[in-house]
Amino acid sequence: MSDVFLHGKRAIKVNAKIVLWGVTSKAKLYNIDGDERWIPNSLCEFDEKENTLLIEEWFYNKLFES
């Protein structure tokens, strides 16, 4: 497994789509494999061509902790 980094920190790559009504200047609402989550723009990077989202690992873990 290769290491993925964003802003010099470990990151997680997930399938995602932007929820059109959930867009602000500081965050966007993403549908991540069926779950809608707000993610700050400063902690992620969206690839429109692949519909993938890179999220800093610590924040991803906080979003999806069980």
C-alpha positions as a Markdown table, in Angstrom:
| # | Residue | x | y | z |
|---|---|---|---|---|
| 1 | Met | 0.0 | 0.0 | 0.0 |
| 2 | Ser | 1.4 | 3.4 | -1.0 |
| 3 | Asp | 1.4 | 6.3 | 1.4 |
| 4 | Val | -0.8 | 9.2 | 0.4 |
| 5 | Phe | -0.1 | 12.7 | 1.7 |
| 6 | Leu | -1.9 | 16.1 | 1.6 |
| 7 | His | -0.3 | 19.3 | 3.0 |
| 8 | Gly | 2.6 | 17.2 | 4.2 |
| 9 | Lys | 0.3 | 15.0 | 6.4 |
| 10 | Arg | -1.0 | 11.5 | 5.9 |
| 11 | Ala | -4.2 | 11.4 | 4.0 |
| 12 | Ile | -7.1 | 9.1 | 3.0 |
| 13 | Lys | -8.5 | 8.9 | -0.5 |
| 14 | Val | -12.2 | 8.2 | -0.7 |
| 15 | Asn | -15.0 | 8.2 | -3.4 |
| 16 | Ala | -17.0 | 11.4 | -3.0 |
| 17 | Lys | -19.4 | 13.8 | -4.7 |
| 18 | Ile | -20.0 | 17.4 | -3.8 |
| 19 | Val | -23.6 | 18.1 | -2.6 |
| 20 | Leu | -24.4 | 21.2 | -4.6 |
| 21 | Trp | -26.4 | 23.0 | -2.0 |
| 22 | Gly | -23.7 | 22.5 | 0.6 |
| 23 | Val | -21.0 | 24.9 | -0.5 |
| 24 | Thr | -19.6 | 27.7 | 1.5 |
| 25 | Ser | -16.3 | 29.7 | 1.3 |
| 26 | Lys | -14.7 | 27.6 | 4.0 |
| 27 | Ala | -16.2 | 24.1 | 3.7 |
| 28 | Lys | -18.2 | 21.8 | 1.4 |
| 29 | Leu | -20.7 | 19.1 | 2.0 |
| 30 | Tyr | -19.6 | 15.8 | 0.4 |
| 31 | Asn | -21.4 | 12.6 | -0.1 |
| 32 | Ile | -18.8 | 10.0 | 0.9 |
| 33 | Asp | -20.0 | 6.5 | 0.0 |
| 34 | Gly | -23.5 | 7.4 | 1.1 |
| 35 | Asp | -22.6 | 9.5 | 4.2 |
| 36 | Glu | -23.0 | 13.3 | 4.0 |
| 37 | Arg | -20.2 | 15.2 | 5.8 |
| 38 | Trp | -19.0 | 18.8 | 6.0 |
| 39 | Ile | -15.3 | 19.0 | 5.4 |
| 40 | Pro | -13.2 | 22.2 | 5.6 |
| 41 | Asn | -11.5 | 23.2 | 2.4 |
| 42 | Ser | -8.2 | 23.5 | 4.2 |
| 43 | Leu | -8.3 | 19.8 | 5.1 |
| 44 | Cys | -9.1 | 18.2 | 1.8 |
| 45 | Glu | -8.6 | 18.2 | -2.0 |
| 46 | Phe | -11.3 | 17.1 | -4.4 |
| 47 | Asp | -10.6 | 15.6 | -7.9 |
| 48 | Glu | -13.7 | 16.2 | -10.1 |
| 49 | Lys | -12.5 | 13.9 | -12.9 |
| 50 | Glu | -12.1 | 10.9 | -10.6 |
| 51 | Asn | -14.8 | 11.9 | -8.0 |
| 52 | Thr | -12.3 | 11.3 | -5.2 |
| 53 | Leu | -11.5 | 13.3 | -2.2 |
| 54 | Leu | -8.2 | 13.4 | -0.2 |
| 55 | Ile | -8.8 | 14.1 | 3.4 |
| 56 | Glu | -6.1 | 14.5 | 6.1 |
| 57 | Glu | -6.1 | 11.2 | 7.9 |
| 58 | Trp | -6.6 | 12.6 | 11.4 |
| 59 | Phe | -9.7 | 14.5 | 10.3 |
| 60 | Tyr | -11.1 | 11.4 | 8.4 |
| 61 | Asn | -10.6 | 9.3 | 11.6 |
| 62 | Lys | -12.5 | 11.9 | 13.6 |
| 63 | Leu | -15.4 | 12.0 | 11.1 |
| 64 | Phe | -15.8 | 8.3 | 10.9 |
| 65 | Glu | -14.8 | 7.1 | 14.4 |
| 66 | Ser | -17.2 | 4.4 | 15.6 |
